[in-house]
Amino acid sequence: MLKKVTSAQIRAARGLLNWTVRDLAEKSGVHRNTITRAEANDKGPGYALSAICDALEMGGVIFVDSDDEGPGVRLKKKDENAEGQ
């Protein structure tokens, strides 16, 4: 099932991870131009949006559903046990 994310959430998620468009392209397997289009508007091919979201989530981002304040993103809490590994 495709998540409903906004272009602003994609941009914010990439910013939280300090990833360039090139970084996200490499991690998602989606061309840089497609990522740029996805960040410019809320339309795009479903397979690309899914791959983009999957890569960002693997990087540690959580997409927050829309509520009274609107949609958002945040970083996952770091696993304290995994830091020393």
Contact map, one row per residue, 1 for C-alpha under 8 A:
1110000000000000000000000000000000000000000000000000000000000000000000000000000000000
1111000000000000000000000000000000000000000001001100000000000000000000000000000000000
1111100000000000000000000000000000000000000000000100000000000000000000000000000000000
0111110000000000000000000000000000000000000000000000000000000000000000000000000000000
0011111011000000000000000000000000000000010000000000000000000010000000100000000000000
0001111111000000000000000000000000000000110000000000000000000000000000100000000000000
0000111111100000000000000000000000000111110000000000000000000000000000000000000000000
0000011111110000000000000000000000000010000000000000000000000000000000000000000000000
0000111111111000000000000000000000000000000000000000000000000010000000111000000000000
0000111111111100000000000000000000000110000000000000100000000000000000000000000000000
0000001111111110000000000000000000000010000000000000000000000000000000000000000000000
0000000111111111000000000000000000000000000000000000000000000000000000001000000000000
0000000011111111100000000000000000000000000000000000000100001000000000001100000000000
0000000001111111111110010000000000000000000000000000000100000000000000000000000000000
0000000000111111111000000000000000000000000000000000000000000000000000000000000000000
0000000000011111111000000000000000000000000000000000000000001000000000000110000000000
0000000000001111111000000000000000000000000000000000000000111000000000000000000000000
0000000000000111111100000000000000000000000000000000000000000000000000000000000000000
0000000000000111111111110000000000000000000000000000000000000000000000000000000000000
0000000000000100011111110000000000000000000000000000000000000000000000000000000000000
0000000000000100001111111000000100110000000000000000000000000000000000000000000000000
0000000000000000001111111100000100000000000000000000000000000000000000000000000000000
0000000000000000001111111110000000000000000000000000000000000000000000000000000000000
0000000000000100001111111111010100100000000000000001001100000000000000000000000000000
0000000000000000000011111111111100100000000000000000000000000000000000000000000000000
0000000000000000000001111111110000000000000000000000000000000000000000000000000000000
0000000000000000000000111111100000000000000000000000001000000000000000000000000000000
0000000000000000000000011111110000000000000000000011011000000000000000000000000000000
0000000000000000000000001111111000000000000000000010000000000000000000000000000000000
0000000000000000000000011101111101100000000000010011000000000000000000000000000000000
0000000000000000000000001000111111100000000000000000000000000000000000000000000000000
0000000000000000000011011000011111110000000000000000000000000000000000000000000000000
0000000000000000000000000000001111111000000000000000000000000000000000000000000000000
0000000000000000000000000000011111111100000100010000000000000000000000000000000000000
0000000000000000000010011000011111111110000000000001000000000000000000000000000000000
0000000000000000000010000000000111111111000000000000000000000000000000000000000000000
0000000000000000000000000000000011111111100100000000000000000000000000000000000000000
0000001001000000000000000000000001111111111100001000000000000000000000000000000000000
0000001101100000000000000000000000111111110000000000000000000000000000000000000000000
0000001000000000000000000000000000011111110000000000000000000000000000000000000000000
0000011000000000000000000000000000001111111100000000000000000000000000000000000000000
0000111000000000000000000000000000000111111100000000000000000000000000000000000000000
0000000000000000000000000000000000000100111110000000000000000000000000000000000000000
0000000000000000000000000000000001001100111111011000000000000000000000000000000000000
0000000000000000000000000000000000000000001111111000000000000000000000000000000000000
0100000000000000000000000000000000000000000111111100000000000000000000000000000000000
0000000000000000000000000000000000000000000011111110000000000000000000000000000000000
0000000000000000000000000000010001000000000111111111000000000000000000000000000000000
0100000000000000000000000000000000000100000111111111100000000000000000000000000000000
0110000000000000000000000000000000000000000001111111110000000000000000000000000000000
0000000000000000000000000001110000000000000000111111111000000000000000000000000000000
0000000000000000000000010001010000100000000000011111111100000000000000000000000000000
0000000001000000000000000000000000000000000000001111111110000000000000000000000000000
0000000000000000000000000001000000000000000000000111111111000000000000000000000000000
0000000000000000000000010011000000000000000000000011111111100000000000000000000000000
0000000000001100000000010000000000000000000000000001111111111000000000000000000000000
0000000000000000000000000000000000000000000000000000111111111110000000000000000000000
0000000000000000000000000000000000000000000000000000011111111000000000000000000000000
0000000000000000100000000000000000000000000000000000001111111000000000000000000000000
0000000000000000100000000000000000000000000000000000000111111100000000000011000000000
0000000000001001100000000000000000000000000000000000000111111110000000001111000000000
0000000000000000000000000000000000000000000000000000000010011111000000001111000000000
0000100010000000000000000000000000000000000000000000000010001111100000111100000000000
0000000000000000000000000000000000000000000000000000000000000111110000111100000000000
0000000000000000000000000000000000000000000000000000000000000011111001110000000000000
0000000000000000000000000000000000000000000000000000000000000001111111110000000000000
0000000000000000000000000000000000000000000000000000000000000000111111100000000000000
0000000000000000000000000000000000000000000000000000000000000000011111000000000000000
0000000000000000000000000000000000000000000000000000000000000000011111100000000000000
0000000000000000000000000000000000000000000000000000000000000000111111110000000000000
0000110010000000000000000000000000000000000000000000000000000011111011111000000000000
0000000010000000000000000000000000000000000000000000000000000011110001111100000000000
0000000010011000000000000000000000000000000000000000000000001111000000111110000000000
0000000000001001000000000000000000000000000000000000000000001111000000011111000000000
0000000000000001000000000000000000000000000000000000000000011100000000001111100000000
0000000000000000000000000000000000000000000000000000000000011100000000000111110000000
0000000000000000000000000000000000000000000000000000000000000000000000000011111000000
0000000000000000000000000000000000000000000000000000000000000000000000000001111101100
0000000000000000000000000000000000000000000000000000000000000000000000000000111111100
0000000000000000000000000000000000000000000000000000000000000000000000000000011111100
0000000000000000000000000000000000000000000000000000000000000000000000000000001111111
0000000000000000000000000000000000000000000000000000000000000000000000000000011111111
0000000000000000000000000000000000000000000000000000000000000000000000000000011111111
0000000000000000000000000000000000000000000000000000000000000000000000000000000011111
0000000000000000000000000000000000000000000000000000000000000000000000000000000011111
